[in-house]
Amino acid sequence: MQFPDDMLHDSPLVADALQTELTAAGSKAKVYVLADTSYNPLSVDEVAAAHVNADCVVHYGYASLNPVSRTPAMDHFSWFLQPALH
């Protein structure tokens, strides 16, 4: 999961909820939060994802929607997330 700096405060709650659901479904997948993107917070940070051997990235917040080349990615726009968390 990749969060922009202004949404990073939501990441523990979202990561915990997703990890709980994955575990309950019998998955051994691990959820990581990618933060402090140095290149561009609007784009998927494929380099950081590669450092944890990520199978995919869920990118939260505003997005450039640039295509990715190495890591499958899904964008989750922040205006859907905010009401559920607050």
PDB file of N, CA, C and O in Angstrom:
ATOM      1  N   MET A   1       0.841  -1.148   0.000  1.00  0.00           N
ATOM      2  CA  MET A   1       0.000   0.000   0.000  1.00  0.00           C
ATOM      3  C   MET A   1       0.900   1.228   0.000  1.00  0.00           C
ATOM      4  O   MET A   1       1.872   1.304   0.751  1.00  0.00           O
ATOM      5  N   GLN A   2       0.563   2.176  -0.845  1.00  0.00           N
ATOM      6  CA  GLN A   2       1.338   3.415  -0.924  1.00  0.00           C
ATOM      7  C   GLN A   2       0.413   4.574  -0.619  1.00  0.00           C
ATOM      8  O   GLN A   2      -0.622   4.747  -1.262  1.00  0.00           O
ATOM      9  N   PHE A   3       0.794   5.362   0.365  1.00  0.00           N
ATOM     10  CA  PHE A   3       0.016   6.520   0.785  1.00  0.00           C
ATOM     11  C   PHE A   3       0.821   7.792   0.569  1.00  0.00           C
ATOM     12  O   PHE A   3       2.031   7.799   0.794  1.00  0.00           O
ATOM     13  N   PRO A   4       0.170   8.871   0.136  1.00  0.00           N
ATOM     14  CA  PRO A   4       0.873  10.155   0.086  1.00  0.00           C
ATOM     15  C   PRO A   4       1.048  10.666   1.521  1.00  0.00           C
ATOM     16  O   PRO A   4       0.369  10.209   2.441  1.00  0.00           O
ATOM     17  N   ASP A   5       1.946  11.597   1.693  1.00  0.00           N
ATOM     18  CA  ASP A   5       2.244  12.114   3.032  1.00  0.00           C
ATOM     19  C   ASP A   5       1.004  12.596   3.778  1.00  0.00           C
ATOM     20  O   ASP A   5       0.872  12.362   4.979  1.00  0.00           O
ATOM     21  N   ASP A   6       0.102  13.264   3.077  1.00  0.00           N
ATOM     22  CA  ASP A   6      -1.069  13.828   3.764  1.00  0.00           C
ATOM     23  C   ASP A   6      -2.108  12.779   4.162  1.00  0.00           C
ATOM     24  O   ASP A   6      -3.063  13.108   4.865  1.00  0.00           O
ATOM     25  N   MET A   7      -1.948  11.550   3.739  1.00  0.00           N
ATOM     26  CA  MET A   7      -2.867  10.473   4.132  1.00  0.00           C
ATOM     27  C   MET A   7      -2.171   9.400   4.962  1.00  0.00           C
ATOM     28  O   MET A   7      -2.787   8.403   5.339  1.00  0.00           O
ATOM     29  N   LEU A   8      -0.904   9.602   5.241  1.00  0.00           N
ATOM     30  CA  LEU A   8      -0.126   8.588   5.942  1.00  0.00           C
ATOM     31  C   LEU A   8      -0.723   8.250   7.312  1.00  0.00           C
ATOM     32  O   LEU A   8      -0.598   7.120   7.784  1.00  0.00           O
ATOM     33  N   HIS A   9      -1.361   9.219   7.938  1.00  0.00           N
ATOM     34  CA  HIS A   9      -1.957   8.966   9.258  1.00  0.00           C
ATOM     35  C   HIS A   9      -3.068   7.917   9.203  1.00  0.00           C
ATOM     36  O   HIS A   9      -3.389   7.314  10.227  1.00  0.00           O
ATOM     37  N   ASP A  10      -3.653   7.690   8.045  1.00  0.00           N
ATOM     38  CA  ASP A  10      -4.699   6.670   7.885  1.00  0.00           C
ATOM     39  C   ASP A  10      -4.121   5.275   7.633  1.00  0.00           C
ATOM     40  O   ASP A  10      -4.837   4.282   7.760  1.00  0.00           O
ATOM     41  N   SER A  11      -2.851   5.190   7.282  1.00  0.00           N
ATOM     42  CA  SER A  11      -2.282   3.922   6.832  1.00  0.00           C
ATOM     43  C   SER A  11      -2.304   2.795   7.864  1.00  0.00           C
ATOM     44  O   SER A  11      -2.575   1.659   7.474  1.00  0.00           O
ATOM     45  N   PRO A  12      -2.037   3.028   9.162  1.00  0.00           N
ATOM     46  CA  PRO A  12      -2.082   1.890  10.091  1.00  0.00           C
ATOM     47  C   PRO A  12      -3.463   1.240  10.178  1.00  0.00           C
ATOM     48  O   PRO A  12      -3.573   0.015  10.222  1.00  0.00           O
ATOM     49  N   LEU A  13      -4.502   2.049  10.203  1.00  0.00           N
ATOM     50  CA  LEU A  13      -5.867   1.518  10.282  1.00  0.00           C
ATOM     51  C   LEU A  13      -6.219   0.718   9.032  1.00  0.00           C
ATOM     52  O   LEU A  13      -6.779  -0.375   9.124  1.00  0.00           O
ATOM     53  N   VAL A  14      -5.892   1.259   7.877  1.00  0.00           N
ATOM     54  CA  VAL A  14      -6.196   0.589   6.612  1.00  0.00           C
ATOM     55  C   VAL A  14      -5.368  -0.692   6.475  1.00  0.00           C
ATOM     56  O   VAL A  14      -5.896  -1.735   6.089  1.00  0.00           O
ATOM     57  N   ALA A  15      -4.078  -0.615   6.789  1.00  0.00           N
ATOM     58  CA  ALA A  15      -3.209  -1.791   6.682  1.00  0.00           C
ATOM     59  C   ALA A  15      -3.661  -2.898   7.621  1.00  0.00           C
ATOM     60  O   ALA A  15      -3.676  -4.069   7.241  1.00  0.00           O
ATOM     61  N   ASP A  16      -4.030  -2.536   8.845  1.00  0.00           N
ATOM     62  CA  ASP A  16      -4.486  -3.527   9.813  1.00  0.00           C
ATOM     63  C   ASP A  16      -5.786  -4.194   9.352  1.00  0.00           C
ATOM     64  O   ASP A  16      -5.940  -5.410   9.469  1.00  0.00           O
ATOM     65  N   ALA A  17      -6.708  -3.402   8.835  1.00  0.00           N
ATOM     66  CA  ALA A  17      -7.980  -3.958   8.356  1.00  0.00           C
ATOM     67  C   ALA A  17      -7.756  -4.914   7.189  1.00  0.00           C
ATOM     68  O   ALA A  17      -8.360  -5.986   7.135  1.00  0.00           O
ATOM     69  N   LEU A  18      -6.897  -4.531   6.264  1.00  0.00           N
ATOM     70  CA  LEU A  18      -6.621  -5.390   5.116  1.00  0.00           C
ATOM     71  C   LEU A  18      -5.899  -6.666   5.549  1.00  0.00           C
ATOM     72  O   LEU A  18      -6.225  -7.754   5.075  1.00  0.00           O
ATOM     73  N   GLN A  19      -4.924  -6.537   6.445  1.00  0.00           N
ATOM     74  CA  GLN A  19      -4.202  -7.718   6.918  1.00  0.00           C
ATOM     75  C   GLN A  19      -5.139  -8.675   7.638  1.00  0.00           C
ATOM     76  O   GLN A  19      -5.023  -9.890   7.478  1.00  0.00           O
ATOM     77  N   THR A  20      -6.062  -8.146   8.426  1.00  0.00           N
ATOM     78  CA  THR A  20      -7.042  -8.971   9.131  1.00  0.00           C
ATOM     79  C   THR A  20      -7.911  -9.749   8.153  1.00  0.00           C
ATOM     80  O   THR A  20      -8.148 -10.942   8.342  1.00  0.00           O
ATOM     81  N   GLU A  21      -8.383  -9.082   7.114  1.00  0.00           N
ATOM     82  CA  GLU A  21      -9.226  -9.734   6.102  1.00  0.00           C
ATOM     83  C   GLU A  21      -8.439 -10.813   5.344  1.00  0.00           C
ATOM     84  O   GLU A  21      -8.954 -11.904   5.097  1.00  0.00           O
ATOM     85  N   LEU A  22      -7.217 -10.508   4.985  1.00  0.00           N
ATOM     86  CA  LEU A  22      -6.395 -11.489   4.263  1.00  0.00           C
ATOM     87  C   LEU A  22      -6.136 -12.725   5.111  1.00  0.00           C
ATOM     88  O   LEU A  22      -6.237 -13.852   4.625  1.00  0.00           O
ATOM     89  N   THR A  23      -5.804 -12.514   6.371  1.00  0.00           N
ATOM     90  CA  THR A  23      -5.539 -13.622   7.286  1.00  0.00           C
ATOM     91  C   THR A  23      -6.793 -14.471   7.491  1.00  0.00           C
ATOM     92  O   THR A  23      -6.722 -15.700   7.488  1.00  0.00           O
ATOM     93  N   ALA A  24      -7.938 -13.815   7.668  1.00  0.00           N
ATOM     94  CA  ALA A  24      -9.202 -14.531   7.853  1.00  0.00           C
ATOM     95  C   ALA A  24      -9.557 -15.369   6.624  1.00  0.00           C
ATOM     96  O   ALA A  24     -10.213 -16.404   6.739  1.00  0.00           O
ATOM     97  N   ALA A  25      -9.122 -14.918   5.457  1.00  0.00           N
ATOM     98  CA  ALA A  25      -9.392 -15.652   4.216  1.00  0.00           C
ATOM     99  C   ALA A  25      -8.381 -16.770   3.980  1.00  0.00           C
ATOM    100  O   ALA A  25      -8.456 -17.483   2.980  1.00  0.00           O
ATOM    101  N   GLY A  26      -7.428 -16.919   4.912  1.00  0.00           N
ATOM    102  CA  GLY A  26      -6.448 -17.986   4.779  1.00  0.00           C
ATOM    103  C   GLY A  26      -5.206 -17.612   3.996  1.00  0.00           C
ATOM    104  O   GLY A  26      -4.379 -18.472   3.693  1.00  0.00           O
ATOM    105  N   SER A  27      -5.067 -16.345   3.666  1.00  0.00           N
ATOM    106  CA  SER A  27      -3.902 -15.899   2.895  1.00  0.00           C
ATOM    107  C   SER A  27      -2.693 -15.709   3.806  1.00  0.00           C
ATOM    108  O   SER A  27      -2.826 -15.308   4.962  1.00  0.00           O
ATOM    109  N   LYS A  28      -1.529 -15.999   3.270  1.00  0.00           N
ATOM    110  CA  LYS A  28      -0.285 -15.752   3.995  1.00  0.00           C
ATOM    111  C   LYS A  28       0.368 -14.446   3.530  1.00  0.00           C
ATOM    112  O   LYS A  28       1.512 -14.161   3.882  1.00  0.00           O
ATOM    113  N   ALA A  29      -0.361 -13.659   2.741  1.00  0.00           N
ATOM    114  CA  ALA A  29       0.161 -12.391   2.237  1.00  0.00           C
ATOM    115  C   ALA A  29       0.429 -11.431   3.387  1.00  0.00           C
ATOM    116  O   ALA A  29      -0.265 -11.447   4.403  1.00  0.00           O
ATOM    117  N   LYS A  30       1.439 -10.603   3.212  1.00  0.00           N
ATOM    118  CA  LYS A  30       1.775  -9.591   4.205  1.00  0.00           C
ATOM    119  C   LYS A  30       1.542  -8.217   3.606  1.00  0.00           C
ATOM    120  O   LYS A  30       1.849  -7.974   2.439  1.00  0.00           O
ATOM    121  N   VAL A  31       0.997  -7.321   4.416  1.00  0.00           N
ATOM    122  CA  VAL A  31       0.708  -5.962   3.984  1.00  0.00           C
ATOM    123  C   VAL A  31       1.842  -5.046   4.446  1.00  0.00           C
ATOM    124  O   VAL A  31       2.224  -5.059   5.617  1.00  0.00           O
ATOM    125  N   TYR A  32       2.368  -4.261   3.525  1.00  0.00           N
ATOM    126  CA  TYR A  32       3.399  -3.268   3.823  1.00  0.00           C
ATOM    127  C   TYR A  32       2.865  -1.903   3.433  1.00  0.00           C
ATOM    128  O   TYR A  32       2.058  -1.786   2.511  1.00  0.00           O
ATOM    129  N   VAL A  33       3.309  -0.881   4.127  1.00  0.00           N
ATOM    130  CA  VAL A  33       2.961   0.493   3.775  1.00  0.00           C
ATOM    131  C   VAL A  33       4.204   1.161   3.207  1.00  0.00           C
ATOM    132  O   VAL A  33       5.246   1.222   3.859  1.00  0.00           O
ATOM    133  N   LEU A  34       4.080   1.659   1.987  1.00  0.00           N
ATOM    134  CA  LEU A  34       5.165   2.414   1.361  1.00  0.00           C
ATOM    135  C   LEU A  34       4.908   3.888   1.642  1.00  0.00           C
ATOM    136  O   LEU A  34       3.830   4.404   1.344  1.00  0.00           O
ATOM    137  N   ALA A  35       5.880   4.551   2.205  1.00  0.00           N
ATOM    138  CA  ALA A  35       5.731   5.973   2.527  1.00  0.00           C
ATOM    139  C   ALA A  35       7.007   6.700   2.138  1.00  0.00           C
ATOM    140  O   ALA A  35       8.011   6.078   1.790  1.00  0.00           O
ATOM    141  N   ASP A  36       6.955   8.011   2.200  1.00  0.00           N
ATOM    142  CA  ASP A  36       8.123   8.831   1.909  1.00  0.00           C
ATOM    143  C   ASP A  36       8.624   8.603   0.489  1.00  0.00           C
ATOM    144  O   ASP A  36       9.817   8.399   0.265  1.00  0.00           O
ATOM    145  N   THR A  37       7.709   8.638  -0.455  1.00  0.00           N
ATOM    146  CA  THR A  37       8.068   8.460  -1.853  1.00  0.00           C
ATOM    147  C   THR A  37       8.891   9.664  -2.310  1.00  0.00           C
ATOM    148  O   THR A  37       8.415  10.799  -2.274  1.00  0.00           O
ATOM    149  N   SER A  38      10.098   9.415  -2.729  1.00  0.00           N
ATOM    150  CA  SER A  38      10.986  10.516  -3.101  1.00  0.00           C
ATOM    151  C   SER A  38      10.794  10.977  -4.542  1.00  0.00           C
ATOM    152  O   SER A  38      11.126  12.113  -4.881  1.00  0.00           O
ATOM    153  N   TYR A  39      10.264  10.109  -5.383  1.00  0.00           N
ATOM    154  CA  TYR A  39      10.145  10.465  -6.803  1.00  0.00           C
ATOM    155  C   TYR A  39       8.925  11.333  -7.055  1.00  0.00           C
ATOM    156  O   TYR A  39       9.059  12.487  -7.461  1.00  0.00           O
ATOM    157  N   ASN A  40       7.749  10.796  -6.822  1.00  0.00           N
ATOM    158  CA  ASN A  40       6.519  11.520  -7.116  1.00  0.00           C
ATOM    159  C   ASN A  40       5.381  10.809  -6.393  1.00  0.00           C
ATOM    160  O   ASN A  40       5.093   9.655  -6.710  1.00  0.00           O
ATOM    161  N   PRO A  41       4.727  11.453  -5.438  1.00  0.00           N
ATOM    162  CA  PRO A  41       3.661  10.779  -4.694  1.00  0.00           C
ATOM    163  C   PRO A  41       2.434  10.444  -5.542  1.00  0.00           C
ATOM    164  O   PRO A  41       1.577   9.675  -5.107  1.00  0.00           O
ATOM    165  N   LEU A  42       2.340  11.006  -6.734  1.00  0.00           N
ATOM    166  CA  LEU A  42       1.206  10.720  -7.605  1.00  0.00           C
ATOM    167  C   LEU A  42       1.407   9.437  -8.405  1.00  0.00           C
ATOM    168  O   LEU A  42       0.459   8.924  -8.999  1.00  0.00           O
ATOM    169  N   SER A  43       2.620   8.919  -8.428  1.00  0.00           N
ATOM    170  CA  SER A  43       2.940   7.727  -9.204  1.00  0.00           C
ATOM    171  C   SER A  43       3.252   6.557  -8.283  1.00  0.00           C
ATOM    172  O   SER A  43       3.678   6.747  -7.144  1.00  0.00           O
ATOM    173  N   VAL A  44       3.039   5.358  -8.780  1.00  0.00           N
ATOM    174  CA  VAL A  44       3.350   4.148  -8.026  1.00  0.00           C
ATOM    175  C   VAL A  44       4.866   4.041  -7.885  1.00  0.00           C
ATOM    176  O   VAL A  44       5.598   4.142  -8.869  1.00  0.00           O
ATOM    177  N   ASP A  45       5.322   3.838  -6.670  1.00  0.00           N
ATOM    178  CA  ASP A  45       6.753   3.722  -6.383  1.00  0.00           C
ATOM    179  C   ASP A  45       7.175   2.258  -6.567  1.00  0.00           C
ATOM    180  O   ASP A  45       7.221   1.486  -5.609  1.00  0.00           O
ATOM    181  N   GLU A  46       7.475   1.902  -7.799  1.00  0.00           N
ATOM    182  CA  GLU A  46       7.852   0.521  -8.108  1.00  0.00           C
ATOM    183  C   GLU A  46       9.197   0.134  -7.499  1.00  0.00           C
ATOM    184  O   GLU A  46       9.428  -1.044  -7.225  1.00  0.00           O
ATOM    185  N   VAL A  47      10.074   1.085  -7.287  1.00  0.00           N
ATOM    186  CA  VAL A  47      11.373   0.787  -6.684  1.00  0.00           C
ATOM    187  C   VAL A  47      11.179   0.369  -5.227  1.00  0.00           C
ATOM    188  O   VAL A  47      11.739  -0.639  -4.796  1.00  0.00           O
ATOM    189  N   ALA A  48      10.398   1.128  -4.470  1.00  0.00           N
ATOM    190  CA  ALA A  48      10.137   0.764  -3.069  1.00  0.00           C
ATOM    191  C   ALA A  48       9.406  -0.574  -3.000  1.00  0.00           C
ATOM    192  O   ALA A  48       9.687  -1.388  -2.121  1.00  0.00           O
ATOM    193  N   ALA A  49       8.479  -0.806  -3.913  1.00  0.00           N
ATOM    194  CA  ALA A  49       7.759  -2.080  -3.935  1.00  0.00           C
ATOM    195  C   ALA A  49       8.707  -3.244  -4.203  1.00  0.00           C
ATOM    196  O   ALA A  49       8.544  -4.327  -3.639  1.00  0.00           O
ATOM    197  N   ALA A  50       9.678  -3.022  -5.049  1.00  0.00           N
ATOM    198  CA  ALA A  50      10.655  -4.070  -5.350  1.00  0.00           C
ATOM    199  C   ALA A  50      11.515  -4.406  -4.132  1.00  0.00           C
ATOM    200  O   ALA A  50      11.947  -5.547  -3.973  1.00  0.00           O
ATOM    201  N   HIS A  51      11.760  -3.433  -3.286  1.00  0.00           N
ATOM    202  CA  HIS A  51      12.580  -3.667  -2.091  1.00  0.00           C
ATOM    203  C   HIS A  51      11.937  -4.662  -1.134  1.00  0.00           C
ATOM    204  O   HIS A  51      12.641  -5.328  -0.375  1.00  0.00           O
ATOM    205  N   VAL A  52      10.607  -4.774  -1.159  1.00  0.00           N
ATOM    206  CA  VAL A  52       9.910  -5.748  -0.304  1.00  0.00           C
ATOM    207  C   VAL A  52       9.331  -6.892  -1.134  1.00  0.00           C
ATOM    208  O   VAL A  52       8.496  -7.656  -0.650  1.00  0.00           O
ATOM    209  N   ASN A  53       9.776  -7.007  -2.384  1.00  0.00           N
ATOM    210  CA  ASN A  53       9.290  -8.058  -3.293  1.00  0.00           C
ATOM    211  C   ASN A  53       7.774  -8.079  -3.381  1.00  0.00           C
ATOM    212  O   ASN A  53       7.160  -9.144  -3.321  1.00  0.00           O
ATOM    213  N   ALA A  54       7.174  -6.916  -3.521  1.00  0.00           N
ATOM    214  CA  ALA A  54       5.717  -6.797  -3.564  1.00  0.00           C
ATOM    215  C   ALA A  54       5.140  -7.478  -4.802  1.00  0.00           C
ATOM    216  O   ALA A  54       5.702  -7.400  -5.895  1.00  0.00           O
ATOM    217  N   ASP A  55       4.014  -8.142  -4.606  1.00  0.00           N
ATOM    218  CA  ASP A  55       3.280  -8.739  -5.724  1.00  0.00           C
ATOM    219  C   ASP A  55       2.409  -7.704  -6.420  1.00  0.00           C
ATOM    220  O   ASP A  55       2.105  -7.840  -7.606  1.00  0.00           O
ATOM    221  N   CYS A  56       2.007  -6.673  -5.690  1.00  0.00           N
ATOM    222  CA  CYS A  56       1.195  -5.597  -6.248  1.00  0.00           C
ATOM    223  C   CYS A  56       1.261  -4.391  -5.314  1.00  0.00           C
ATOM    224  O   CYS A  56       1.739  -4.494  -4.184  1.00  0.00           O
ATOM    225  N   VAL A  57       0.781  -3.259  -5.792  1.00  0.00           N
ATOM    226  CA  VAL A  57       0.721  -2.034  -4.998  1.00  0.00           C
ATOM    227  C   VAL A  57      -0.687  -1.468  -5.098  1.00  0.00           C
ATOM    228  O   VAL A  57      -1.248  -1.360  -6.189  1.00  0.00           O
ATOM    229  N   VAL A  58      -1.250  -1.110  -3.959  1.00  0.00           N
ATOM    230  CA  VAL A  58      -2.503  -0.354  -3.938  1.00  0.00           C
ATOM    231  C   VAL A  58      -2.100   1.078  -3.614  1.00  0.00           C
ATOM    232  O   VAL A  58      -1.599   1.358  -2.525  1.00  0.00           O
ATOM    233  N   HIS A  59      -2.318   1.969  -4.551  1.00  0.00           N
ATOM    234  CA  HIS A  59      -1.903   3.365  -4.438  1.00  0.00           C
ATOM    235  C   HIS A  59      -3.104   4.194  -3.999  1.00  0.00           C
ATOM    236  O   HIS A  59      -4.115   4.241  -4.700  1.00  0.00           O
ATOM    237  N   TYR A  60      -3.001   4.841  -2.854  1.00  0.00           N
ATOM    238  CA  TYR A  60      -4.090   5.653  -2.301  1.00  0.00           C
ATOM    239  C   TYR A  60      -3.863   7.120  -2.609  1.00  0.00           C
ATOM    240  O   TYR A  60      -2.725   7.574  -2.724  1.00  0.00           O
ATOM    241  N   GLY A  61      -4.953   7.854  -2.741  1.00  0.00           N
ATOM    242  CA  GLY A  61      -4.874   9.302  -2.939  1.00  0.00           C
ATOM    243  C   GLY A  61      -4.910   9.675  -4.409  1.00  0.00           C
ATOM    244  O   GLY A  61      -5.220   8.859  -5.277  1.00  0.00           O
ATOM    245  N   TYR A  62      -4.584  10.929  -4.658  1.00  0.00           N
ATOM    246  CA  TYR A  62      -4.545  11.408  -6.029  1.00  0.00           C
ATOM    247  C   TYR A  62      -3.469  10.652  -6.798  1.00  0.00           C
ATOM    248  O   TYR A  62      -2.432  10.286  -6.244  1.00  0.00           O
ATOM    249  N   ALA A  63      -3.731  10.426  -8.078  1.00  0.00           N
ATOM    250  CA  ALA A  63      -2.802   9.615  -8.867  1.00  0.00           C
ATOM    251  C   ALA A  63      -2.617  10.197 -10.255  1.00  0.00           C
ATOM    252  O   ALA A  63      -3.531  10.792 -10.827  1.00  0.00           O
ATOM    253  N   SER A  64      -1.427  10.017 -10.781  1.00  0.00           N
ATOM    254  CA  SER A  64      -1.144  10.460 -12.142  1.00  0.00           C
ATOM    255  C   SER A  64      -1.688   9.474 -13.168  1.00  0.00           C
ATOM    256  O   SER A  64      -1.856   9.818 -14.338  1.00  0.00           O
ATOM    257  N   LEU A  65      -1.964   8.237 -12.724  1.00  0.00           N
ATOM    258  CA  LEU A  65      -2.454   7.161 -13.589  1.00  0.00           C
ATOM    259  C   LEU A  65      -1.467   6.785 -14.684  1.00  0.00           C
ATOM    260  O   LEU A  65      -1.850   6.239 -15.718  1.00  0.00           O
ATOM    261  N   ASN A  66      -0.182   7.085 -14.448  1.00  0.00           N
ATOM    262  CA  ASN A  66       0.853   6.642 -15.386  1.00  0.00           C
ATOM    263  C   ASN A  66       0.924   5.121 -15.349  1.00  0.00           C
ATOM    264  O   ASN A  66       0.755   4.517 -14.289  1.00  0.00           O
ATOM    265  N   PRO A  67       1.169   4.506 -16.488  1.00  0.00           N
ATOM    266  CA  PRO A  67       1.274   3.039 -16.495  1.00  0.00           C
ATOM    267  C   PRO A  67       2.489   2.569 -15.698  1.00  0.00           C
ATOM    268  O   PRO A  67       3.503   3.262 -15.614  1.00  0.00           O
ATOM    269  N   VAL A  68       2.365   1.395 -15.125  1.00  0.00           N
ATOM    270  CA  VAL A  68       3.480   0.789 -14.395  1.00  0.00           C
ATOM    271  C   VAL A  68       4.121  -0.259 -15.291  1.00  0.00           C
ATOM    272  O   VAL A  68       3.480  -0.793 -16.197  1.00  0.00           O
ATOM    273  N   SER A  69       5.390  -0.549 -15.033  1.00  0.00           N
ATOM    274  CA  SER A  69       6.080  -1.486 -15.910  1.00  0.00           C
ATOM    275  C   SER A  69       6.467  -2.790 -15.227  1.00  0.00           C
ATOM    276  O   SER A  69       6.605  -3.814 -15.897  1.00  0.00           O
ATOM    277  N   ARG A  70       6.648  -2.776 -13.888  1.00  0.00           N
ATOM    278  CA  ARG A  70       7.134  -3.984 -13.222  1.00  0.00           C
ATOM    279  C   ARG A  70       6.166  -4.571 -12.212  1.00  0.00           C
ATOM    280  O   ARG A  70       6.137  -5.787 -12.025  1.00  0.00           O
ATOM    281  N   THR A  71       5.385  -3.747 -11.567  1.00  0.00           N
ATOM    282  CA  THR A  71       4.550  -4.201 -10.459  1.00  0.00           C
ATOM    283  C   THR A  71       3.093  -3.875 -10.746  1.00  0.00           C
ATOM    284  O   THR A  71       2.770  -2.708 -10.969  1.00  0.00           O
ATOM    285  N   PRO A  72       2.197  -4.863 -10.748  1.00  0.00           N
ATOM    286  CA  PRO A  72       0.782  -4.548 -10.935  1.00  0.00           C
ATOM    287  C   PRO A  72       0.318  -3.556  -9.859  1.00  0.00           C
ATOM    288  O   PRO A  72       0.729  -3.647  -8.702  1.00  0.00           O
ATOM    289  N   ALA A  73      -0.528  -2.626 -10.249  1.00  0.00           N
ATOM    290  CA  ALA A  73      -0.969  -1.595  -9.315  1.00  0.00           C
ATOM    291  C   ALA A  73      -2.442  -1.287  -9.504  1.00  0.00           C
ATOM    292  O   ALA A  73      -3.000  -1.433 -10.592  1.00  0.00           O
ATOM    293  N   MET A  74      -3.057  -0.853  -8.405  1.00  0.00           N
ATOM    294  CA  MET A  74      -4.448  -0.421  -8.416  1.00  0.00           C
ATOM    295  C   MET A  74      -4.515   0.908  -7.684  1.00  0.00           C
ATOM    296  O   MET A  74      -3.918   1.063  -6.619  1.00  0.00           O
ATOM    297  N   ASP A  75      -5.233   1.864  -8.248  1.00  0.00           N
ATOM    298  CA  ASP A  75      -5.401   3.168  -7.598  1.00  0.00           C
ATOM    299  C   ASP A  75      -6.685   3.187  -6.799  1.00  0.00           C
ATOM    300  O   ASP A  75      -7.733   2.735  -7.261  1.00  0.00           O
ATOM    301  N   HIS A  76      -6.587   3.720  -5.588  1.00  0.00           N
ATOM    302  CA  HIS A  76      -7.755   3.891  -4.719  1.00  0.00           C
ATOM    303  C   HIS A  76      -7.795   5.372  -4.372  1.00  0.00           C
ATOM    304  O   HIS A  76      -6.946   5.872  -3.634  1.00  0.00           O
ATOM    305  N   PHE A  77      -8.780   6.061  -4.906  1.00  0.00           N
ATOM    306  CA  PHE A  77      -8.826   7.506  -4.755  1.00  0.00           C
ATOM    307  C   PHE A  77      -9.333   7.900  -3.375  1.00  0.00           C
ATOM    308  O   PHE A  77     -10.292   7.319  -2.866  1.00  0.00           O
ATOM    309  N   SER A  78      -8.690   8.876  -2.783  1.00  0.00           N
ATOM    310  CA  SER A  78      -8.878   9.219  -1.368  1.00  0.00           C
ATOM    311  C   SER A  78     -10.293   9.631  -0.999  1.00  0.00           C
ATOM    312  O   SER A  78     -10.703   9.414   0.142  1.00  0.00           O
ATOM    313  N   TRP A  79     -11.040  10.204  -1.894  1.00  0.00           N
ATOM    314  CA  TRP A  79     -12.361  10.685  -1.495  1.00  0.00           C
ATOM    315  C   TRP A  79     -13.299   9.532  -1.142  1.00  0.00           C
ATOM    316  O   TRP A  79     -14.307   9.765  -0.474  1.00  0.00           O
ATOM    317  N   PHE A  80     -13.013   8.312  -1.558  1.00  0.00           N
ATOM    318  CA  PHE A  80     -13.807   7.156  -1.143  1.00  0.00           C
ATOM    319  C   PHE A  80     -13.390   6.660   0.238  1.00  0.00           C
ATOM    320  O   PHE A  80     -14.217   6.136   0.984  1.00  0.00           O
ATOM    321  N   LEU A  81     -12.133   6.820   0.579  1.00  0.00           N
ATOM    322  CA  LEU A  81     -11.584   6.304   1.825  1.00  0.00           C
ATOM    323  C   LEU A  81     -11.926   7.191   3.011  1.00  0.00           C
ATOM    324  O   LEU A  81     -12.245   6.684   4.086  1.00  0.00           O
ATOM    325  N   GLN A  82     -11.866   8.468   2.841  1.00  0.00           N
ATOM    326  CA  GLN A  82     -11.981   9.410   3.951  1.00  0.00           C
ATOM    327  C   GLN A  82     -13.257   9.247   4.788  1.00  0.00           C
ATOM    328  O   GLN A  82     -13.142   9.173   6.011  1.00  0.00           O
ATOM    329  N   PRO A  83     -14.468   9.186   4.208  1.00  0.00           N
ATOM    330  CA  PRO A  83     -15.659   9.088   5.045  1.00  0.00           C
ATOM    331  C   PRO A  83     -15.703   7.804   5.886  1.00  0.00           C
ATOM    332  O   PRO A  83     -16.257   7.808   6.985  1.00  0.00           O
ATOM    333  N   ALA A  84     -15.136   6.731   5.392  1.00  0.00           N
ATOM    334  CA  ALA A  84     -15.174   5.458   6.111  1.00  0.00           C
ATOM    335  C   ALA A  84     -14.271   5.476   7.336  1.00  0.00           C
ATOM    336  O   ALA A  84     -14.513   4.744   8.296  1.00  0.00           O
ATOM    337  N   LEU A  85     -13.253   6.290   7.311  1.00  0.00           N
ATOM    338  CA  LEU A  85     -12.289   6.304   8.403  1.00  0.00           C
ATOM    339  C   LEU A  85     -12.572   7.359   9.462  1.00  0.00           C
ATOM    340  O   LEU A  85     -12.081   7.251  10.586  1.00  0.00           O
ATOM    341  N   HIS A  86     -13.351   8.373   9.124  1.00  0.00           N
ATOM    342  CA  HIS A  86     -13.528   9.482  10.060  1.00  0.00           C
ATOM    343  C   HIS A  86     -14.946   9.641  10.534  1.00  0.00           C
ATOM    344  O   HIS A  86     -15.236  10.537  11.326  1.00  0.00           O
TER     345      HIS A  86
END
